[in-house]
Amino acid sequence: MSLRQRLAYGALCLLREPFRRLPVATSLSLGAALGRLYAVLGGRRVEFARINLRIAFPEWSDAKRRRVLRESLANVGRSLAELALVQGAHREQVLSGVRIEGLGNLEIARARSGCKGVIVLTAHAGAWELAGMAAGQLGLPLSVVHRRFENPQVEAMVRRWREGSGMQLLPMGRALTGVTRALRRGDSVLMLIDQDAPRSEAVFADFFGVPAATLSAPAAIAMRTGASVVPACVAREGTGARHVVRLGEPLALEKGDVSDSRCLEANVAAMNRAVEAIVRAAPDQWSWLHRRWRTRPGPGEPGPYPSRRGRVRDAMPLPSAHGGSSK
């Protein structure tokens, strides 16, 4: 392990300590305050979020978009504080703040599934990581695709809090095989498709009315295995450490072979609609910081985000409030 990695882990632990030792309410308030401060100070990621909100909600006023961004980052701050708290004396108190609604929908999905397992589809919304950890204690043990961290100490820390909560980790490098095996043995597999996907792994499907490179693997796996897909929304209740996981009705996906591109695209689009509904229900709970529309359908087609030097490389038309487009 390099000196840089050691220093980075040391800094992370140093920043974590105040949050894990403070009372829960104080820790969350501090996290929210830092999130709001980040929204004010700005930076590349905040600029990405502003662009994303303009794409998704062109009909909103600038003031409303700023308010949603500020509260979204406050929620991110609270969620990071909770991840520190579960590594300390307040672990059980924080995990006990999560409840699940709609377990009956999961049972319906399992009964309809062409294999024993179910895909639980969600987004980077609310305290999704915390909810995943609490799910096992609430009768919904999850398997999740795990992207390994380059820093081995950070990797060990994340594995401890995930595996310590009963989550089964599926290595990213063998995700397709791992997810398929997990579904066939009856697991509930958590999958997220709300971030930009590499062109080689993507299908372009509308997200807030704009084509977005969307990971095709969840739809392809569902088609291969016959697994049912249940959308899950994670929402914070108020500003404290109380959360609800709402499991929706199983998605109505088309049956067909993965080689049928039309069928695959239709199922990816159905999943995108489910994720969009999650975001629309609570836009201040979603993380707007990533470049969701970065990869464009045509190679070389300009996108909406500035380069590292601050130049806007795009001329991508953005939707207007009247359903048209404007640059």
N, C-alpha and C positions, 0 to 999 in steps of 0.2 A: 504494500500500500504506500502511495506516495505521500510526501510531506504535505502537499496541497490538500489531499483527501483527509489527512489527519486534522489539519487546521480547520477545514470545512466542517467536519464532524464535531470538533471541539466548539466551534462557534454555534452550531445548531444546538448542542446540549446547553451551552451557556444561555442562549435565547429561550430555550424551553423551560429552564428552571423556575423563573418567576411565575409562569403560567401554571405549572403543575403544583406549586406550593400555595398559591393564593386560594381563597374560597372560590367556589365555582362561579358564583354571580360576579365577583370582582374580576376573575380571569376572563370571563366572556365579555364583560364591559370593556376591559383593556383591549382585547382582541378586536372588538368592534370599532373602538376609537382609532386604533392603528389602521384598520381597513379604510375607514373614512378619510384618514389623513393621507393615505396612499392615493385615494381618488382625487384629492385636492392637489397633491404634489405632482401627479401625472407621471409620464414616462411612456415608453413604447407600448407596453401592455395596456395601459389605460387608454392610449390612443386607439389601439385595436378594439377595445371594448366600446368606445364611442362610435366607431365605424359600424360595428356589429349591431348596435342598438338602432342606428340610423337605417341599416338595411332591414332589420326585423320590424321596426315600428316607425315607418316614415311619417305616419299620421300624427305622431306624438309631438308635443312641443319640445324644444331644447331643454326647458326647465324640467319637464317630466323625465326625459331621458337621463339628465344629470342626477335626478333624485333616485331613479332606479339603479343607476350605476353605483351611486354612493352606498345604497343599502345592500346591493349585491356584494360589494367589497367588505362591508361590515359583517355580512354573513360569512364570507370567506374567513375573516379574522376570527369570528366566534368558532368556526369549525376547526381552525388550526389550534385555537386555545383548547378545544375539547380533546384533540389528539394528544396534546401535552398532558391534560388532566387524566386521561385513561392510562398514562404511564406513571401515575402516582397514587396517592392515598385516596383520591376521589373516583377511582375507576368504576366501582360498582354504582356509585351515585349517578355518574354520567350515563353509563350504559342502561340503567333502569329508567332513564327518561325517554326511551324509545318504545313505541308501541306499533303494532301492525294491524291494519284493517284490510279485510278482503281475503282472508285465508281460504274462504270458500271458493273464490275464483281460482286459487292455486289448485285446489282439489279437482275442480271441474277441468282445468287444463291437463292435470295429470291423467284423469280418466279418458280424455280425448287424445292424449299423446300417442304417437306411433311408436314411441319407445317409453322407457320408464321415467325419463327425466323431463324437466321443463326449463326453457330459457327464460330468465327474468331480465327484461330489458329496461334499462334506466339511463339516466344522464348524470352529468356532473352538477347536480342540483341539490340544495340543502346539504345536510351533513351525511352525504352518501357513504363515505368511508366509515363513519361511526355507526350508521344504520347497518352496514354490512357486518360489522363486528357484533352488534347486539342481536342480529337476526337469529343466530344459532341458539341463543338462550331463550328465544321466543318461539321455538319450534320450527324455524326455517333455516337450517344449516345450508350454507352456500359454498359453491366452488367458484373461484374467480381466476381469470387469466392474470398472471403476475408478470409485470415487466421488471426485469432485474435492474437494480441500481448499480451504476458503475462503482460507487463508493461502497466497499464491503461492510463498513460499519453502519452506514445508513441502511444498506440492504438487510443486515442482521436486525436492526431496530424495527424496520417495517414488518419483517417476517415474524418477529416476536409478537407484535400487537395483533397481527392478522391471525396467525396460527394459534396464538393463545386464546383467541375468541372462537376457535372451532372452524375457521374458514379453511377450506382445502385449496391450496395454491396450485395452479396449472401453469407450467413454464411457458412463457411467450414463444420461445423458439419452436415448441412442439404443440402450439395452441390447438391446431385443428384436430390432431390425434387425441390430445388430452381432453378437449371439450367433448368430442364424440364418445370417448370411453366413459366420461363422467355422466353424460346423459343416458347412456345405455345401462349404467348401473343404478340409475334412478336419482341422480343428484339434481339439485336446482342450481343452474349455472348463471351467474351474474355477468351480463355483457353490456357495455356502453358503446354507443355509436354516434355520439354527439360532437366528435372532434374531426378535423380534417384528416382524411385518409390518403395514403400514397396512391398515386394514379394506378399502379399495378394491382392494388387490392381494393379498388373503389368502383362503385357504381354511382353515377350522377343522378341524384333525385332531389326534387324541390325541398327546400327547407326555408320556411317563411317566404315562399314564392320565388326563391332564387336557387338554381342548381348548385348542389353542394356535393363534394366528393365524400361519399359515405361508405364506410366499411361494409363490404358485401358478405363477409364471413358468417355473421349471425344468420342471415337469410339463407345462405347456402347450406349451412349446417342443419337448420330447421328443415329444409327441403330434403336433404339426404337422410336424416334420421326420423323425420316425421314428428319431431319434438314440437310441442305446443309452445307458444310465446306469450308471456304475460307482461304487460307494461307495469312498471313500479315507479311511483312518485314519492320522493322523500321530501318532506316539508317541515321546517321549523315552526313551532307554534309559539308566537310571540317573540320575545328576545332572549328567552332563557334556554335552559338545556332540556327542552321538551320537544320531541319529534314524533311525527307520524309517518309510517310507510304505508301507502295505499296501493294495494294490488288490484289492477283493473281486470276487466274481462279478457279472456284469451283473444289474440288478434285473429281475424279471418284472413288467413294467408292462402294463396293459390297453391294447388298441388301440381307438381311437375318436376321434370328433370332439371338439374342445375345447368345443363348445357343449353336449356331453353332460355336465352337471354331476356326475352320479353317477360317470362314468368319471374325470373330472378329480379329484374328491374321493378316489376310490380310489387314484389314482396319487400324489397328495400324501401320503396316509396311508402308502403304501408307502415313500416317501422319508423321511418322519418316523421310521418304524420303523428304517430304515437308520441315520439319524443318532442315534437313541436307542441303538442297539446300539454305536455308536462311543463314546458317553458312558459307557454302562454298563461297557464293557470297561476304561476307565481314567478314572473320574470325577475323579481328581486332576489330569487333564490338560486338562479343559475349563474355559473361562472362565465362571464362575457369576455374573459381575457384572452382566449385563444383565437387563432385566425381560422374561424370555421369555414370561410369561403376562399381560402388561400389558393387551392388547386382549382383551376378552371377547366371546363370541358375540352377546349381546344388547346393543344400545345402552343405555348407562346402567347395565349390569350391573356390580356392584362387583368389583374385582380384589384381589389380595393385598398390594399394596405401599403403604407410607406416602406421604403427600403431602410436599411440601417443608417443610411446617411440622411434620412428624413425626406427623401424625394418620394412623391407619390407616383408610382410607376403605372398607375392604372388610368383607364378611361372606361372602367366597367360601369355600365348604366345602373343606377340604383333605383329601386321602385319608388314612385311618388305616392302621395296620399290618395291620388285618384286612380291608382292601379296602373299608371303608365310608368315611365322611367325618366330619371333626370340625373345628370352627372354632378 
